[in-house]
Each structure stands twice: as C-alpha cells, then as structure tokens.
Amino acid sequence: MENKVIENMMTRASVRKFTDQAVEEEKIEAMLRAAMTAPTAVNSQPWHFVVVTDQDKLEQISQYNAPLSIVVCGDRNHFVQMGPEWWITDCSMASDNILLAANSMNLGGIWTALYPLKQYMDRAGTVLGLPDHLIPLNLINIGYPAENPKPKNKWNEDKITYIR
C-alpha cells in the first residue's frame, strides 16, 4: 500500500547530529501549524510553543547541536475541568505532529523529555524565562540532519490483542 502519510511515519527516526544550517521561518511555522492540528480534549488547546534559535540558550537547555528547539509547554490557563493531566496527552500529540512535519520537510528531530523531571523543567523555565503558568513538557531539537539514522522496526504482534 502506497500512502505518503504512512510512509512519513515509517521513515521518521531520531536525529542526534545536525548541520549548522538554520531552519527556515516558513518551515518553523509549518511545524507549529501541524502541532496545532493535534486532537485536544474538549478543544482546550492547552499548549504553548517556545521557539528557540538563540545559540547560547540552546547550549544551556539541550545536549544536541541543533539550530532550533521547540519547547512544548502546557499552559495552565487552558487546562480543562476534567482534570489537569489532560494537557500531557494533548501536548504529546502536538509534539508528535512536530516531529512528523519536520520529517516531511527533510528535517531531522529528536524529542527530549523535560516533564516530570523537576531539575530539567526548572532549568528550561529559568533559561527561557518561562512564566509560572507554562509547564515545559519536552523540547524537540530540529535541524538539517548531519547523519542518516535508520528508523527502528517496532512492529510486534505480541503487543496486539484482537477482540472480534
């Protein structure tokens, strides 16, 4: 079966080494637009995206040499009444959309957890000057790949139950 969306998903791999080439503004906006198409509980859209291209800040928050990091945050001002934990799911889906959008534009990316590791969350918050209502969930390092990692085959029929 030939399907561009599925092919994009199947070819995405975590990239840890990047060239120095800056990511174009239109590609950054395309990734952010893709992020905001993610499903969200009761359309709460509890996300906020911090786009970091400042090299000094990048060196302080990331272990990778990417020219761009998008820090995906939960915005306490948009948490739903069903419970505060819904933001994690919503922001995680938005994060995946960023990674898939990057891959579709021949960019590489790697997701790095911040939440719930307090020391990482605090460091990102301090370095980036985040207000208290923003909770950093993860940072996604993005750039033009300086390596070509192969996607991992994670298919495992033992992790599937069919109820027919």
C-alpha positions in Angstrom: 0.0 0.0 0.0 1.4 3.4 -1.0 0.4 6.2 1.3 2.6 9.3 1.8 1.4 9.9 5.4 2.1 6.4 6.5 5.4 6.4 4.6 6.4 9.6 6.5 5.5 7.9 9.8 7.5 4.8 8.9 10.6 6.7 7.8 10.9 9.1 10.8 13.9 8.4 13.0 15.5 10.3 15.9 18.3 12.5 14.6 21.0 13.5 17.1 23.5 15.3 14.9 22.7 18.4 12.8 24.4 20.7 10.4 24.7 24.4 11.2 22.2 25.4 8.6 19.3 27.4 10.1 15.8 26.2 9.7 13.7 28.5 7.5 11.0 30.5 9.1 8.3 29.1 6.8 9.3 25.5 7.9 9.1 26.6 11.6 5.6 28.0 11.0 4.6 24.8 9.1 5.7 22.7 12.1 3.8 24.9 14.5 0.7 24.8 12.4 0.9 21.0 12.2 1.3 20.9 16.0 -1.9 22.9 16.5 -3.9 20.4 14.4 -3.5 17.8 17.1 -6.5 16.4 18.8 -7.2 18.1 22.1 -9.6 17.3 25.0 -12.8 19.4 24.7 -10.8 21.6 22.3 -8.9 23.2 25.2 -5.6 23.6 23.2 -3.5 23.6 26.4 -0.3 24.1 24.6 2.2 26.9 24.2 5.3 26.5 22.0 8.6 28.3 22.7 10.8 28.5 19.6 14.5 28.8 20.5 17.2 29.7 18.0 19.5 31.6 20.3 22.7 29.6 20.4 23.5 30.5 24.0 20.1 29.4 25.2 20.2 26.2 23.1 23.5 25.2 24.6 22.0 25.7 28.1 18.9 23.6 27.5 19.9 20.9 25.0 22.6 18.3 24.7 22.3 18.3 20.9 23.8 20.8 18.5 20.5 21.6 16.7 20.0 25.1 15.4 16.4 25.0 16.6 14.5 23.7 19.6 10.8 23.9 20.1 9.9 23.6 23.8 6.4 22.2 24.1 4.7 23.6 27.2 1.3 23.0 28.9 -0.5 26.3 29.6 -2.2 26.1 33.0 -4.6 28.8 31.8 -6.1 26.3 29.3 -6.3 23.2 31.4 -9.7 21.5 31.2 -12.2 20.9 34.0 -12.0 17.1 33.6 -8.6 17.1 35.3 -5.2 18.8 34.9 -3.4 15.8 33.5 -5.1 16.0 30.1 -2.6 18.6 29.0 0.1 15.9 28.9 -1.8 13.9 26.3 -2.7 16.9 24.2 0.8 18.3 24.2 2.3 14.9 23.4 0.1 14.6 20.3 1.2 18.1 19.2 4.8 17.1 19.8 4.4 14.0 17.5 2.9 16.2 14.8 6.0 18.5 15.0 8.3 15.5 14.5 6.3 14.2 11.6 6.1 17.6 10.0 9.9 18.0 10.3 10.5 14.6 8.7 8.2 15.5 5.8 10.3 18.6 5.1 13.6 16.6 5.2 14.5 18.0 8.6 15.6 15.8 11.5 14.4 15.9 15.0 14.7 14.3 18.4 12.3 14.5 21.3 13.8 15.1 24.8 11.7 14.8 28.0 11.6 17.6 30.5 8.4 16.8 32.5 8.2 15.3 35.1 11.9 15.7 35.8 11.9 18.8 38.0 15.5 19.7 37.5 15.1 19.7 33.7 11.8 21.6 33.9 13.3 24.2 36.2 16.4 24.6 34.1 14.4 25.2 30.9 12.0 27.5 32.7 14.8 29.6 34.2 16.9 29.8 31.0 14.0 30.7 28.8 12.3 32.9 31.4 9.0 31.0 31.3 6.1 32.4 33.3 4.7 30.1 36.1 1.6 29.2 34.0 3.7 27.4 31.4 4.9 23.9 32.2 7.7 22.6 29.9 6.8 19.1 28.8 9.6 18.4 26.3 11.9 20.0 23.9 12.2 19.0 20.3 15.6 19.6 18.7 15.3 20.2 14.9 17.6 20.9 12.1 19.1 19.5 8.9 20.5 16.1 9.6 24.3 15.5 9.7 23.5 11.8 10.0 21.1 9.4 8.4 19.8 7.0 11.1 17.5 4.2 10.0 14.0 4.0 11.6 13.6 1.3 14.1 11.2 -1.6 13.3 9.0 -1.5 16.4 6.3 -3.9 14.9 5.5 -6.5 17.5 2.4 -8.7 17.1 2.7 -9.7 20.7 1.6 -6.2 21.7 -1.7 -6.6 19.9 -5.0 -8.1 21.0 -7.9 -8.5 18.6 -11.4 -8.8 20.0 -13.6 -10.0 17.2 
